[in-house]
Amino acid sequence: MLLHGATHDRDAWQQVARGLTAAGCAVLVPDLPAHGLSSGPALRSVEVLADWVPALLDVAGVREAILVGHSMGSLVTLECAARYPQRVSGLVLLGTSAPMLMLDTLIARAEANPDSAIRMMNEKPQAVVKMILKFLAVSTVSSPRRNVLDQ
């Protein structure tokens, strides 16, 4: 199972999924709730998303899986492995950091109106990129760039 990050959808894994399928692997590549073509409300925490993973595996008829996650998806897979070790036969974590570096602007917006914050990240990724670049520019003034990127 391949899990994308917060501002992405299953298309982020398109080439990886093709390669794994060509190698004979069965691959499940969902959109996380409220991302891409997924319907329903957003799940508001890594823990709730971690509980969602085995439920999806059940629907797909999969007893255990190797979980591959990128960014927020890696935090979800890691939490899922801790909660449901019998369901996880392996982990691949890409772009993982805990705690994840978050922008105060996004946190404030998410706390005030979670659905609006999710829509903004999915529908206006350029705005999110601009905020991140601004944050990195300000952060590097007071600390070496290496430290910002290592977090």
C-alpha positions as CSV (number, residue, x, y, z in Angstrom):
1,M,0.0,0.0,0.0
2,L,1.4,3.4,-1.0
3,L,0.2,6.4,1.0
4,H,0.8,10.0,-0.2
5,G,1.5,13.1,1.7
6,A,-0.9,15.8,2.9
7,T,-1.0,18.0,-0.2
8,H,-1.0,15.2,-2.7
9,D,-3.2,12.4,-4.0
10,R,-2.6,8.9,-5.3
11,D,-1.2,10.3,-8.6
12,A,2.0,11.1,-6.7
13,W,2.7,7.3,-6.8
14,Q,1.8,6.7,-10.4
15,Q,5.3,5.7,-11.7
16,V,6.2,3.8,-8.6
17,A,2.9,1.8,-8.8
18,R,3.5,1.0,-12.5
19,G,7.0,-0.3,-11.7
20,L,5.8,-2.4,-8.8
21,T,3.0,-3.8,-10.8
22,A,5.4,-4.6,-13.7
23,A,7.5,-6.5,-11.1
24,G,4.5,-8.6,-10.2
25,C,3.5,-6.8,-7.0
26,A,-0.1,-6.3,-6.1
27,V,-0.4,-2.6,-5.3
28,L,-3.1,-0.6,-3.4
29,V,-2.8,3.2,-4.0
30,P,-5.7,5.0,-2.3
31,D,-6.4,8.7,-2.0
32,L,-6.4,9.6,1.7
33,P,-9.8,10.8,2.8
34,A,-10.6,14.3,1.4
35,H,-7.8,14.0,-1.1
36,G,-8.0,13.5,-4.8
37,L,-11.0,11.5,-5.8
38,S,-11.8,10.4,-2.2
39,S,-15.2,11.3,-0.9
40,G,-16.2,11.9,2.7
41,P,-14.8,14.1,5.4
42,A,-11.1,14.6,6.2
43,L,-9.7,12.5,9.0
44,R,-8.2,15.0,11.4
45,S,-5.2,13.2,12.9
46,V,-2.4,10.8,12.1
47,E,-3.9,8.4,14.7
48,V,-7.3,8.4,13.0
49,L,-5.7,7.9,9.6
50,A,-3.7,5.0,11.0
51,D,-7.0,3.3,12.1
52,W,-8.4,3.9,8.6
53,V,-5.6,1.9,6.9
54,P,-6.5,-1.6,8.2
55,A,-10.2,-0.8,7.5
56,L,-9.2,-0.2,3.9
57,L,-7.1,-3.3,3.8
58,D,-10.2,-5.2,5.1
59,V,-12.3,-3.8,2.3
60,A,-9.6,-4.8,-0.3
61,G,-9.4,-8.3,1.2
62,V,-5.7,-7.8,2.3
63,R,-4.6,-9.5,5.5
64,E,-1.2,-7.8,5.8
65,A,0.8,-5.4,3.6
66,I,4.0,-3.6,3.2
67,L,3.2,0.0,3.8
68,V,5.0,2.8,1.9
69,G,4.4,6.3,3.0
70,H,5.7,9.7,2.0
71,S,5.7,12.7,4.3
72,M,2.5,12.7,6.3
73,G,1.8,9.3,4.7
74,S,5.0,8.0,6.3
75,L,3.7,9.2,9.7
76,V,0.4,7.4,9.1
77,T,2.2,4.1,8.1
78,L,4.5,4.3,11.1
79,E,1.5,4.8,13.5
80,C,-0.4,2.0,11.8
81,A,2.6,-0.3,12.3
82,A,2.7,0.5,16.0
83,R,-1.1,0.0,16.4
84,Y,-1.6,-3.0,14.1
85,P,1.8,-4.8,13.9
86,Q,0.0,-8.0,12.7
87,R,-1.3,-6.1,9.6
88,V,2.1,-4.7,8.6
89,S,4.7,-7.0,7.0
90,G,7.1,-4.1,6.2
91,L,7.6,-0.4,6.2
92,V,9.1,2.1,3.7
93,L,9.3,5.7,5.0
94,L,10.1,8.5,2.6
95,G,10.5,12.2,3.7
96,T,9.8,11.3,7.3
97,S,10.2,13.7,10.2
98,A,8.6,13.6,13.6
99,P,7.4,16.0,14.7
100,M,6.8,17.4,11.2
101,L,7.7,21.1,10.6
102,M,4.4,23.0,10.2
103,L,3.8,26.6,9.2
104,D,2.0,28.7,11.9
105,T,-0.3,30.0,9.1
106,L,-1.5,26.5,8.1
107,I,-1.9,25.4,11.7
108,A,-4.0,28.5,12.6
109,R,-6.2,28.0,9.5
110,A,-6.6,24.3,10.2
111,E,-7.6,25.0,13.8
112,A,-10.1,27.7,12.7
113,N,-11.6,25.8,9.8
114,P,-10.1,22.3,9.1
115,D,-12.1,21.7,5.9
116,S,-11.0,25.1,4.4
117,A,-7.3,24.3,5.2
118,I,-7.6,20.9,3.4
119,R,-9.3,22.5,0.4
120,M,-6.6,25.2,0.2
121,M,-3.8,22.6,0.2
122,N,-5.5,20.4,-2.4
123,E,-6.9,23.2,-4.7
124,K,-4.2,25.8,-4.3
125,P,-0.9,24.1,-3.9
126,Q,0.9,27.1,-5.3
127,A,-0.2,29.2,-2.3
128,V,1.1,26.5,0.0
129,V,4.4,26.4,-1.8
130,K,4.7,30.2,-1.5
131,M,4.1,30.0,2.3
132,I,6.7,27.3,2.6
133,L,9.3,29.3,0.6
134,K,8.6,32.4,2.7
135,F,9.0,30.3,5.9
136,L,12.3,28.9,4.7
137,A,13.6,32.3,3.7
138,V,12.7,33.7,7.2
139,S,14.0,30.7,9.0
140,T,17.4,30.7,7.3
141,V,18.0,34.2,8.4
142,S,18.2,33.1,12.1
143,S,19.5,29.5,11.6
144,P,21.6,27.7,9.0
145,R,19.7,26.3,6.1
146,R,21.0,22.8,6.9
147,N,19.1,22.8,10.2
148,V,15.9,23.8,8.6
149,L,16.1,21.1,5.9
150,D,17.2,18.4,8.5
151,Q,14.1,18.9,10.6
